[in-house]
Amino acid sequence: MKKIAYIEIDTHAEIAHAFMEIMEGLRSFSVDYYFSEKIKNQVDDHNVQVFLSGSSMILDQLKEKNYDLVIIGTVHRYFNIFDVIAAKYHTAVIVHNMNFTGASQMELIKSIFKKDRIYRLKLLGKEGLLRSPEVYRKAKHKLVLDEQLSSDGFRFLPLFYTRQADQPDNKVFTIVIPGGVSQKRRDYKKVISTIKTIEELIKDSVIDKKLLEFVFLGKAKNKELKNIIDLERSLQHINIMYFSERVSPSAFNEWMRKADVLWCPIQQETEFFSQREIYGKTKMTGNLGDAIKFGKWAVFPQSYPSKLDFIIPEEEDVINQFDRLKDTPYDFQKDYSKPMVQRKLEKILNEMITSNNAV
């Protein structure tokens, strides 16, 4: 049995949880999970070995074991610690921002003065920010979770599978917009404008009156929250749901199961540490995993590059598009059943481990 360590002491609890779920039943591997308290509180333990960890503990914890592969879920801080791990162990790093992995030390220094100055100075002084390029260079494998982003330098790690679930039979046509409500990541101005247009078309009987609900499935705050509240007050024929606090995993899952279709107004570009990142080209959106996990059609902007059949470019008449998709079946089990994804994952994990043994 091959031994794997999975480390997540920073950010992506949802990815750690996805790894735990897909590894269930793969008896050729034994996985130890090292989570910070924040991460541990966000995931179910699935009756596996979970150790409470952190930047001050992880090096000593790894010394006690002999792992065939160490997977680091996020390298967005603690660069000094991860640099040591990547140098000492057969390490794979999950990459969330591809351009960031190629940032030079000079670019990282310049980024300190562009944004979040106090936090980035802390990373520079205490957590080895300038060692970030070394972590990615020393890691034996750089992994991406969207197959479209894979290349010679970035290997695809399949984690997402579709749960077997019946399609919802909603009395209200439910369109879910998953993700944190921030204009930086998604175009909520366009969403609000479109909902207002649909409201007017219903009012003028240009389109049939129907029970419609739009769910902003993520925490809304500041200007975005105010805009949504103002929108709600202006509507007579459309319901909206929004959250001013963090959405719990159980509430998120419940609304995703209820969704007739997903609306994912992804911004074309974002940035990480002042490095330009492009969704679908250098950065994956979590909405891709959401669509696979819950087996939902997902409407994305025309600019989003995707070859996947269930990712649909948004049309001008989006409400008619939603209507058509609601009544169109799609067999996610054909490509994303748990056994099928597990077989792919098992093959890739074995190849990574074997590559180290061959050296």
C-alpha positions as CSV (number, residue, x, y, z in Angstrom):
1,M,0.0,0.0,0.0
2,K,1.4,3.4,-1.0
3,K,1.4,6.2,1.5
4,I,0.4,9.7,0.7
5,A,0.4,12.9,2.9
6,Y,-2.1,15.6,1.9
7,I,-1.4,19.0,3.5
8,E,-3.8,21.9,3.7
9,I,-2.9,24.5,6.2
10,D,-4.0,27.6,4.2
11,T,-7.1,28.1,2.2
12,H,-8.8,25.5,0.0
13,A,-10.9,23.3,2.4
14,E,-13.3,22.5,-0.5
15,I,-10.4,20.9,-2.5
16,A,-9.2,19.0,0.5
17,H,-12.7,17.7,1.0
18,A,-13.0,16.7,-2.6
19,F,-9.7,14.7,-2.4
20,M,-11.0,12.9,0.7
21,E,-14.2,12.0,-1.0
22,I,-12.7,10.7,-4.2
23,M,-10.0,8.7,-2.3
24,E,-12.7,6.7,-0.4
25,G,-12.5,3.1,-1.5
26,L,-9.1,3.3,-3.2
27,R,-7.5,0.6,-1.1
28,S,-4.1,0.7,-2.8
29,F,-3.4,4.0,-1.0
30,S,-3.2,5.1,2.6
31,V,-3.6,8.9,3.1
32,D,-2.8,11.0,6.1
33,Y,-4.3,14.4,6.1
34,Y,-2.6,17.4,7.8
35,F,-5.0,20.2,8.3
36,S,-4.9,23.5,10.1
37,E,-7.7,24.0,12.7
38,K,-9.6,26.3,10.3
39,I,-9.5,23.7,7.5
40,K,-10.3,20.8,9.9
41,N,-13.4,22.6,11.1
42,Q,-14.7,22.9,7.5
43,V,-14.4,19.3,6.4
44,D,-16.0,16.0,7.4
45,D,-13.3,13.5,8.4
46,H,-14.8,10.6,6.5
47,N,-13.3,8.3,9.1
48,V,-9.8,8.8,7.8
49,Q,-6.5,9.8,9.5
50,V,-6.6,13.6,10.1
51,F,-3.9,15.3,12.0
52,L,-4.2,18.9,13.4
53,S,-1.2,20.7,11.9
54,G,0.2,24.2,11.1
55,S,3.3,25.9,9.8
56,S,5.1,25.3,13.2
57,M,4.3,21.6,13.3
58,I,4.2,20.1,9.8
59,L,8.0,19.6,9.3
60,D,8.3,17.6,12.6
61,Q,5.1,15.6,11.7
62,L,6.4,14.6,8.3
63,K,9.7,13.5,9.8
64,E,8.0,10.7,11.6
65,K,6.6,9.0,8.5
66,N,7.9,7.7,5.2
67,Y,5.6,8.9,2.5
68,D,5.7,7.9,-1.2
69,L,4.1,11.3,-2.1
70,V,3.4,14.5,-0.3
71,I,0.6,16.7,-1.9
72,I,0.4,20.3,-0.8
73,G,-3.1,21.7,-1.5
74,T,-2.3,25.4,-1.4
75,V,1.0,27.4,-1.6
76,H,-0.2,30.9,-1.1
77,R,1.8,31.5,2.2
78,Y,4.3,29.6,4.4
79,F,6.7,29.6,1.5
80,N,9.7,29.0,3.7
81,I,8.1,25.8,5.1
82,F,6.9,24.5,1.8
83,D,10.3,25.2,0.3
84,V,11.9,22.8,2.8
85,I,9.2,20.1,2.1
86,A,9.6,20.4,-1.6
87,A,13.3,20.0,-1.3
88,K,13.2,17.0,1.1
89,Y,10.2,15.0,-0.1
90,H,8.6,13.7,-3.3
91,T,6.2,16.6,-3.5
92,A,3.2,17.6,-5.7
93,V,1.7,21.0,-5.5
94,I,-1.9,21.9,-6.5
95,V,-1.7,25.1,-8.5
96,H,-4.6,27.6,-8.4
97,N,-2.9,30.5,-10.2
98,M,-0.6,29.4,-12.9
99,N,1.0,32.8,-13.7
100,F,1.9,33.2,-10.0
101,T,4.1,30.1,-10.2
102,G,6.3,31.8,-12.7
103,A,6.6,35.2,-10.9
104,S,10.1,36.3,-10.4
105,Q,11.5,37.6,-7.0
106,M,11.5,41.1,-8.4
107,E,7.9,40.9,-9.5
108,L,7.0,39.6,-6.0
109,I,8.9,42.5,-4.3
110,K,7.0,45.0,-6.6
111,S,3.7,43.4,-5.7
112,I,4.2,44.2,-2.0
113,F,3.7,47.9,-2.7
114,K,0.7,47.5,-5.0
115,K,-1.9,46.1,-2.6
116,D,-2.4,44.6,0.9
117,R,1.0,46.0,1.9
118,I,1.0,45.0,5.6
119,Y,0.0,41.4,4.9
120,R,2.5,41.0,2.0
121,L,5.3,42.5,4.1
122,K,4.5,39.9,6.7
123,L,4.8,37.2,4.1
124,L,8.1,38.7,3.0
125,G,9.6,39.0,6.5
126,K,8.2,35.9,8.3
127,E,7.0,33.4,5.7
128,G,9.6,33.6,2.9
129,L,7.6,35.2,0.1
130,L,10.7,35.3,-2.1
131,R,11.1,31.5,-1.8
132,S,7.8,31.0,-3.7
133,P,9.5,30.4,-7.1
134,E,11.8,27.8,-5.4
135,V,8.8,25.9,-4.0
136,Y,7.3,25.4,-7.5
137,R,10.7,24.7,-9.0
138,K,11.6,22.0,-6.5
139,A,8.2,20.3,-6.5
140,K,8.3,17.2,-8.7
141,H,4.8,17.8,-9.9
142,K,2.6,20.8,-10.5
143,L,-1.1,19.8,-10.6
144,V,-4.2,21.5,-12.0
145,L,-7.8,20.5,-11.4
146,D,-9.1,21.6,-14.8
147,E,-8.0,19.3,-17.6
148,Q,-8.1,22.1,-20.1
149,L,-5.2,23.8,-18.1
150,S,-2.9,20.8,-18.3
151,S,0.3,20.9,-20.3
152,D,3.8,19.6,-20.1
153,G,4.5,21.5,-17.0
154,F,1.1,21.1,-15.3
155,R,-0.5,17.7,-14.7
156,F,-4.2,17.2,-14.5
157,L,-5.4,15.7,-11.2
158,P,-9.1,14.5,-11.5
159,L,-11.0,15.0,-8.3
160,F,-14.6,16.0,-9.2
161,Y,-17.3,13.4,-9.7
162,T,-21.1,13.6,-10.1
163,R,-23.3,12.4,-7.2
164,Q,-26.2,10.3,-8.3
165,A,-29.2,12.5,-7.8
166,D,-32.6,13.0,-9.4
167,Q,-33.2,16.3,-11.2
168,P,-35.2,18.7,-9.0
169,D,-38.9,19.1,-9.5
170,N,-39.2,22.8,-8.5
171,K,-42.5,24.7,-8.4
172,V,-40.2,27.8,-8.8
173,F,-37.7,27.9,-11.6
174,T,-34.5,28.2,-9.6
175,I,-31.3,29.7,-11.1
176,V,-28.3,29.5,-8.8
177,I,-25.3,31.8,-9.0
178,P,-22.6,30.0,-7.0
179,G,-19.6,31.7,-5.4
180,G,-18.7,34.6,-3.3
181,V,-20.6,37.8,-4.3
182,S,-17.7,40.0,-5.4
183,Q,-17.5,42.1,-8.6
184,K,-13.8,41.2,-8.8
185,R,-14.5,37.5,-9.6
186,R,-17.9,37.7,-11.2
187,D,-19.9,40.3,-13.1
188,Y,-22.7,41.0,-10.7
189,K,-23.5,44.3,-12.3
190,K,-24.5,42.4,-15.4
191,V,-26.5,39.9,-13.4
192,I,-28.5,42.6,-11.7
193,S,-29.0,44.5,-14.9
194,T,-30.3,41.3,-16.6
195,I,-32.7,40.5,-13.7
196,K,-34.1,44.0,-14.0
197,T,-34.6,43.5,-17.7
198,I,-36.4,40.2,-17.2
199,E,-38.6,41.9,-14.6
200,E,-39.6,44.5,-17.1
201,L,-40.3,42.0,-19.8
202,I,-42.6,40.0,-17.5
203,K,-44.3,43.2,-16.4
204,D,-45.0,44.2,-20.0
205,S,-46.1,40.6,-20.8
206,V,-43.3,40.3,-23.4
207,I,-42.4,37.0,-21.8
208,D,-44.7,34.6,-19.9
209,K,-45.2,35.2,-16.2
210,K,-43.6,32.4,-14.3
211,L,-42.3,31.8,-10.8
212,L,-38.6,32.7,-11.0
213,E,-36.0,32.7,-8.3
214,F,-32.3,33.8,-8.6
215,V,-30.1,32.6,-5.7
216,F,-26.9,34.5,-5.0
217,L,-25.2,31.5,-3.4
218,G,-22.3,33.2,-1.5
219,K,-21.7,35.8,1.1
220,A,-22.5,39.3,-0.1
221,K,-21.1,42.4,1.5
222,N,-20.4,46.1,1.1
223,K,-21.5,47.5,-2.3
224,E,-22.6,44.2,-3.8
225,L,-24.9,43.6,-0.8
226,K,-26.4,47.0,-1.0
227,N,-27.0,46.6,-4.8
228,I,-28.8,43.2,-4.2
229,I,-31.0,44.7,-1.5
230,D,-31.9,47.5,-3.7
231,L,-32.7,45.0,-6.5
232,E,-34.9,43.0,-4.2
233,R,-37.0,46.1,-3.3
234,S,-37.5,46.8,-7.0
235,L,-38.9,43.4,-8.0
236,Q,-42.5,42.3,-8.1
237,H,-42.4,39.2,-10.3
238,I,-39.1,37.7,-9.5
239,N,-37.8,36.3,-6.2
240,I,-34.2,36.5,-5.1
241,M,-32.3,34.9,-2.3
242,Y,-29.0,36.2,-0.9
243,F,-26.8,35.8,2.1
244,S,-25.0,38.4,4.3
245,E,-23.1,35.7,6.2
246,R,-20.9,32.9,5.1
247,V,-22.9,30.1,3.5
248,S,-22.6,26.8,5.4
249,P,-21.5,23.7,3.4
250,S,-24.9,22.1,4.1
251,A,-26.9,25.2,2.9
252,F,-24.6,25.4,-0.2
253,N,-25.2,21.8,-1.1
254,E,-29.0,22.1,-0.5
255,W,-29.3,25.0,-2.9
256,M,-27.1,23.4,-5.5
257,R,-29.2,20.3,-5.5
258,K,-32.3,22.5,-5.9
259,A,-30.8,24.4,-8.8
260,D,-32.5,24.0,-12.2
261,V,-29.4,25.6,-13.9
262,L,-26.3,27.4,-12.8
263,W,-25.4,30.9,-13.9
264,C,-21.7,31.6,-13.7
265,P,-20.9,35.2,-14.8
266,I,-17.1,34.7,-14.4
267,Q,-14.9,37.7,-15.0
268,Q,-12.5,37.1,-17.8
269,E,-9.5,38.2,-15.8
270,T,-8.5,38.5,-12.2
271,E,-5.2,38.8,-10.4
272,F,-3.2,37.1,-7.6
273,F,-0.3,38.9,-6.0
274,S,-0.7,41.4,-8.7
275,Q,-0.1,38.7,-11.3
276,R,-2.7,38.7,-14.1
277,E,-4.7,35.5,-14.2
278,I,-7.2,34.5,-16.9
279,Y,-10.1,32.1,-16.0
280,G,-10.1,29.0,-18.2
281,K,-6.5,29.7,-19.3
282,T,-4.3,30.2,-16.2
283,K,-6.8,29.8,-13.4
284,M,-9.7,27.4,-12.8
285,T,-13.0,28.5,-11.5
286,G,-14.6,26.5,-8.7
287,N,-17.9,26.7,-10.6
288,L,-16.5,24.0,-12.9
289,G,-16.2,21.6,-10.0
290,D,-19.7,22.7,-8.8
291,A,-21.3,21.8,-12.1
292,I,-19.7,18.4,-12.2
293,K,-20.4,17.6,-8.5
294,F,-24.1,18.4,-8.7
295,G,-24.6,17.4,-12.3
296,K,-25.9,20.8,-13.5
297,W,-25.8,22.7,-16.8
298,A,-23.8,25.9,-16.3
299,V,-24.1,29.1,-18.3
300,F,-20.7,30.9,-18.6
301,P,-19.8,34.1,-20.5
302,Q,-19.1,33.9,-24.2
303,S,-15.4,34.8,-23.4
304,Y,-14.9,31.8,-21.2
305,P,-12.9,29.1,-23.2
306,S,-14.3,25.6,-22.6
307,K,-14.7,22.4,-24.7
308,L,-17.0,20.8,-22.1
309,D,-20.5,20.1,-23.3
310,F,-22.2,21.1,-20.1
311,I,-20.5,24.5,-20.0
312,I,-22.7,26.7,-22.2
313,P,-21.9,30.2,-23.6
314,E,-24.4,32.7,-22.5
315,E,-26.9,33.9,-25.1
316,E,-28.5,37.3,-25.3
317,D,-31.9,35.9,-24.4
318,V,-30.6,34.1,-21.3
319,I,-33.9,33.4,-19.7
320,N,-35.1,31.4,-22.8
321,Q,-31.7,29.7,-22.7
322,F,-32.2,28.7,-19.0
323,D,-35.7,27.4,-20.0
324,R,-34.3,25.2,-22.7
325,L,-31.5,23.8,-20.5
326,K,-33.9,23.0,-17.7
327,D,-35.7,20.5,-20.0
328,T,-32.6,19.1,-21.7
329,P,-31.1,16.0,-20.0
330,Y,-27.3,15.5,-19.8
331,D,-25.7,12.3,-18.6
332,F,-22.9,13.3,-16.2
333,Q,-22.4,9.7,-15.1
334,K,-21.0,8.9,-18.6
335,D,-17.8,10.8,-17.8
336,Y,-17.9,11.7,-14.2
337,S,-19.1,8.7,-12.2
338,K,-17.1,8.1,-9.0
339,P,-15.6,4.8,-10.2
340,M,-14.5,6.3,-13.5
341,V,-12.8,9.4,-11.9
342,Q,-11.2,7.1,-9.3
343,R,-9.6,4.9,-12.0
344,K,-8.1,8.0,-13.6
345,L,-6.9,9.4,-10.3
346,E,-5.4,6.0,-9.3
347,K,-3.5,5.8,-12.5
348,I,-2.1,9.4,-12.1
349,L,-1.1,8.9,-8.5
350,N,0.7,5.6,-9.3
351,E,2.5,7.3,-12.2
352,M,3.7,10.1,-10.0
353,I,4.9,7.7,-7.3
354,T,6.6,5.4,-9.8
355,S,8.4,8.4,-11.4
356,N,10.1,9.0,-8.1
357,N,11.1,5.4,-7.7
358,A,12.6,5.3,-11.1
359,V,15.0,8.2,-10.4
